[in-house]
Amino acid sequence: MLALAAYPGLFLSAFGAATLLPLQSEAVLVALLLAKSHPAWALVAVATVGNVLGSLVNWWLGRYLEHFHDRRWFPVKPGQLAKAQALYHRYGRWSLLLAWVPLIGDPLTLVAGVMRESFWVFLLLVTLAKAGRYLALAALTLGWMA
């Protein structure tokens, strides 16, 4: 029974770590990989799905926040936001490949929402970034690259 709790626990850890909450999913993944009680591919898949879904929450929050761009308290004027969005779509979307980086990755996914990044581009780039990080971590942990 305890073995089955590993997947939801890893999922919740990865989901929470992708939001703006200060959580770590890498330690949970490494511990489960070292226990060798679950297939590595399944653990990487669960962590990736949880982390990407958490990033989608940030993206959605950014999209929602952008609806307030015409309010006086919003920190950027509408004209400045439109310019920033145009620049982001030209050069900045590739920054989502850094969504896996601690401290900057989660805010990047929120900014992508404010910048009105398309859902499918966001999903593709963030999934590549998050899956790549977990695959590299699994490879290092299990010595696949040796």
C-alpha positions in Angstrom: 0.0 0.0 0.0 2.8 2.4 0.9 4.4 1.7 -2.5 1.3 3.1 -4.3 1.6 6.3 -2.3 4.9 7.1 -4.0 3.2 8.2 -7.2 0.7 10.6 -5.8 3.3 11.9 -3.3 5.7 12.6 -6.2 3.0 14.1 -8.3 2.0 16.5 -5.5 5.6 17.4 -4.8 6.3 18.1 -8.5 3.0 20.0 -8.9 3.7 22.2 -5.8 7.3 22.8 -6.8 6.2 24.2 -10.1 4.0 26.8 -8.6 5.4 29.7 -6.7 5.5 27.6 -3.5 9.0 26.9 -2.1 8.9 23.1 -2.6 11.5 20.6 -4.0 10.5 17.7 -6.1 14.0 16.6 -7.1 14.8 15.2 -3.6 11.6 13.1 -3.7 12.4 11.8 -7.2 16.0 10.9 -6.3 14.9 9.1 -3.1 12.3 7.1 -5.1 14.9 6.3 -7.8 17.4 5.2 -5.2 14.8 2.9 -3.6 14.5 1.1 -6.9 11.0 0.0 -6.0 9.4 1.7 -9.0 10.3 1.9 -12.7 12.4 5.0 -13.4 10.4 5.8 -16.5 7.2 5.9 -14.5 8.7 8.2 -11.8 10.1 10.6 -14.5 6.7 10.6 -16.2 4.7 11.3 -13.0 7.2 14.0 -11.9 7.0 15.6 -15.4 3.2 15.6 -15.6 2.9 17.1 -12.1 5.5 19.8 -12.7 4.0 20.8 -16.1 0.5 21.0 -14.6 1.9 23.2 -11.8 3.5 25.4 -14.5 0.1 25.6 -16.2 -1.4 27.0 -13.0 1.2 29.8 -13.1 0.5 30.4 -16.8 -3.2 30.6 -16.1 -2.6 33.0 -13.1 -0.5 35.2 -15.4 -3.3 35.2 -18.0 -5.8 36.1 -15.3 -3.6 38.8 -13.9 -3.2 40.4 -17.4 -6.9 41.1 -17.4 -6.3 43.9 -14.9 -3.8 45.8 -17.2 -6.2 48.7 -17.4 -6.4 49.2 -13.6 -4.6 52.1 -12.0 -2.7 49.8 -9.6 -1.4 47.5 -12.4 2.4 48.1 -12.4 2.7 48.5 -16.2 0.8 50.8 -18.5 -1.2 49.2 -21.3 1.1 50.6 -24.0 4.2 49.3 -22.3 2.5 45.9 -21.8 1.7 45.7 -25.5 5.3 46.5 -26.5 6.6 44.0 -23.9 4.3 41.3 -25.3 5.4 42.0 -28.9 9.1 41.7 -27.8 8.4 38.6 -25.7 6.7 36.8 -28.7 9.7 37.7 -30.9 12.5 36.8 -28.5 11.3 35.8 -25.1 9.3 32.6 -25.6 12.5 30.6 -25.8 13.2 31.6 -22.2 10.6 28.9 -21.3 13.2 26.4 -22.0 14.7 27.6 -18.7 11.5 26.8 -16.8 13.3 24.1 -15.0 15.9 26.4 -13.4 15.4 27.0 -9.7 14.2 30.5 -8.6 13.7 31.9 -12.1 11.7 29.1 -13.8 8.5 29.4 -11.9 8.2 33.2 -12.3 9.0 32.7 -16.1 5.9 30.6 -16.4 3.8 33.3 -14.7 5.3 36.0 -17.0 4.5 33.8 -20.0 0.8 34.0 -19.0 0.9 37.8 -18.7 2.7 37.9 -22.0 -0.2 35.9 -23.5 2.0 33.0 -24.7 -0.2 30.5 -26.6 -1.2 27.4 -24.6 0.4 25.0 -27.1 3.7 26.8 -27.4 3.9 27.1 -23.6 3.0 23.4 -23.2 5.6 22.2 -25.7 8.5 24.3 -24.4 7.8 23.8 -20.7 7.3 20.0 -21.2 10.6 19.8 -23.0 12.4 21.7 -20.2 10.8 19.9 -17.3 11.1 16.4 -18.8 14.7 17.1 -19.8 15.6 18.1 -16.2 14.0 15.0 -14.7 15.6 12.7 -17.3 19.0 14.2 -16.6 18.4 13.8 -12.9 17.4 10.2 -13.3 20.4 9.5 -15.6 22.8 11.0 -13.0 21.1 9.2 -10.1 21.1 5.8 -11.8 24.4 6.1 -13.6 22.9 5.8 -17.1 25.5 8.1 -18.5 28.4 6.1 -17.1 
